[in-house]
């Protein structure tokens, strides 16, 4: 591990964070999460003729879809131009001329953007959490805090992927296109392809244990890891969706899924660091 000047790293991260605060980015994202989470919580069961949260499990299951669609997109848009934007503006060479290393620059940007994304996520879900606490008490708040924490991890995973895209590309337009394509691929297309392959082959493409093989392939997608963490670990929702026969009990282990999510944060960031320094 090369030497890192932590003071310089903190300075770079602080600058990146303050830039997001000045342009009201954190406030805007927090407002979006607040509005959507409250609407989903109170009107999610309207089709069953009920207003307000039905249970903490069903509330979290409803919010999972919101997070899967919004947080990856926000994280990718936040970080896709972190490096390539500096390169196009001609400020990258100026930054590297300062007494900082490429590693410090990349990590500083990641930490600053991660702080902004984390703050906006936590603030955005805070009001909903307070209302759920008033109705369900500490047990409900415990599950909800786990949901918020895993939402932050999902955002950091896609932020790490965004920095990798930013390092690998030379133009902002290409980086933005790759970011949107990655969002479509992981959020919309991946599950459809896996389920379509399983249904079309009758499970034979994965052998006799086709369902379980498919379940382990879900580890290749951070959005599915997030979904398993927040849905399949809740017995009531698992029975509702009828997925207990597909997802093996081992994947309901939050420590295993948490470790897989951390790997999705670390691996793209490590690859981006290697490519940026080479």
Secondary structure, DSSP 8 states (H G I E B T S, - for coil): -----HHHHHHHHHHHHHHHHHTTHHHHHHHHHHHHHHHHHHHTTGGGT--S-S-HHHHHHHHHHHHHHHHHHHHHHHHTTTTHHHHHHT-HHHHHHSS--HHHHHHHHHHHHHHHHHHHHHHHHHHHHHHHHHHHHHHHHHHHHHHHHHHHHHHHHHHHHHHHHHHH-S-HHHHHHHHHHHHIIIIIIHHHHHHHHHHHHTTGGG-TTHHHHHHHHGGG-HHHHHHIIIIITSHHHHHHHT-TTTS-GGGG-HHHHHHHHHHHHHHHHHHHHHHHH-
